[in-house]
Amino acid sequence: MRLPPRDQRDVLKIGELADELGTTPRTIRLYEELGLIVPERTSGGTRLYAKKDVKRMAIALRLGRSGIALDAIQQLACRREQCATGQEAVASVTPMLEELIAAIRKSRGELEVLERDLERASLLIRQCADCPNRPNRRDCPACSVDKNIDLTDVARLIWDPDCP
């Protein structure tokens, strides 16, 4: 059976889904193996992804791109169906959500610290913009970056005092 053109159907093939979500077919197959999405299949085995699959995959990818581990995404996606009651589902899923919220808050704090350090490094290193010397201690012994290297960890990575 041959599928109609994409604009004439409500389902996507794996390559189309990958393009739409900015990922790869391999990633989609992995998420399928983990049970996050379950596409329909044609008689020839072609995977067909419905709108619900697109939404679930988009959410799972967003979580993954945010640093959430695949096993946590899998547990979050599959836990409810293992519960016998709504009460059990709430008791099971709520701690997972709270743990993810805490992890995101921690990551956000770490990213804010890194952002400030990158800004300091950028300001410090820009002081060399008009310097005609090679950027090393031998050719520029009065280097202001070298003198202020301890103001930023990122500048230390770029301008390591132990390098020439």
SULJODA-V944833 format. One record per helix or strand of 2 or more residues. SS is the DSSP state (helix for helix, strand for strand). FROM is the first residue (numbers start at 0). TO is the last residue. If there is no record, write none. Layout:
ss = (SS/SS)
from = (FROM/FROM)
to = (TO/TO)
//
This chain:
ss = (helix/helix/helix/strand/strand/helix/helix/helix/helix/helix/helix/helix)
from = (5/13/24/39/46/50/69/79/85/143/148/152)
to = (7/20/32/40/48/64/77/81/127/146/150/157)
//
